[in-house]
Amino acid sequence: MTETGAHFQAAVCGEAATPARRIVRRALASGHSVRQPLAQAKEHEMRLSARNQIAGTITLVQPGAVNATVKVDIGGGNIVTSSITNEAVADLGLAIGDRVTVIVKSSDVLIGK
């Protein structure tokens, strides 16, 4: 597979709903060539310094006045709960059943007893 083909496959078939994937999916849905959207997708690629990345499925999106509670099933009966802005929920197009990546970045880990 060529580098472009591999990038295309990753952009369309990957699990997280990134801006790059949305660009390529929109182009495909409208019947346009993916050459220009692929170039745009490459501009949106991002590597993260956070190493704690866990795949899961959204089980709840509960909007509040400003922030939403998003629950993600990461398997084994474990649920991770995140509080993000309602705007972020809308921008990412988050919905129950979506496959997402939970990214945990923390400089402190606290334990209480």
N, C-alpha and C positions, 0 to 999 in steps of 0.2 A: 504494500500500500504506500502511496506517495505521502509526503509530509502534509500536503494540502488535504488529501483524503483522510488521513488520520485526524487532522485538526477538525475537519468537517464532522467526522464520526463522533469525536469527543464533544463538539459543540452541540450537536443535535441529540445524541443519545445519553449524555451525562445526566446524573441524577439531580443535581442542584439547579434551581431556576435562576441562572445568572443573566445579567443583561445581554451577554454575548449569545447565549442560547436563545433568548427571546428574539434577538435580531435575526438569527438564522431561521428560526421557526416561522417568523412572520414572512420572510422572503419565500420560503418554501410553500407556505399556505396561499400566498398570492400568485404563485406560479412564476416568480421572477428568478433570474439567475442568482446563484449564491456567491458568485465571485466577489462582488462589492460587499455584501453582508459579511463574508468571511474576513475581508480586510478590516471591517468595522469590529467584528468579533475579536480579532487579534488585539485591537486597541484596548478592549475591555478586560483582557485577561489579567488576573491578579494572583500573585502568590502571597500566602499569609505566613506570618511568623508564628502564629498559634499552631502548635503541634497536636492539640487535643481536638480532633475533628471526628465526629461520630455521625454516621448515617442513621436516619430514622424516618418515621412517617408522622405527619401532623395528625393529632387526634382531637385537638381543640384550638379554635381561634376565638377568643372572647374579647371584643373591643370594649374599652373603657372610655372615660372622658378624654384622655390624652394618650394613654398607653393601652396596649392589648396584651393579654396573657396568651401565650402560645405554648401548647403542650406537645411534646414530640416523644413518640414511643421508639426507644432505641433497642428494643428487643430484651428478651429475658425477663419480662415483667417490669422493666425499668422505664420510667417516664422522666424526661428533663423538661422543666418549666422555664420559659424565658419571658421577660417583660420587655417589649419593644414598642416603639411608637406606632400609633394607628397609621401614620403616613408610611412607615416602613412596611407594614403589612400590605398596604395598597400598592406601593411601588414594586414589591416582590410578587404580588398577586398570590399571597398565601391562602391556602384553603385546606380543609380537612381532606386527608388522603394524599396530599402532596409529599413526595420524597424530598427531603431536605438534608442539609448537613448542619449539625449543631457544632458551633465553634466556641470552645471555652478558652479564654485568655485571662489569666489571673496572676497577679504578682504576689498575692497573699492567699493562703488557705487557712481558714480559721476552724478550730474545733472547740465545741463547748460541751460541758457535762453538768 
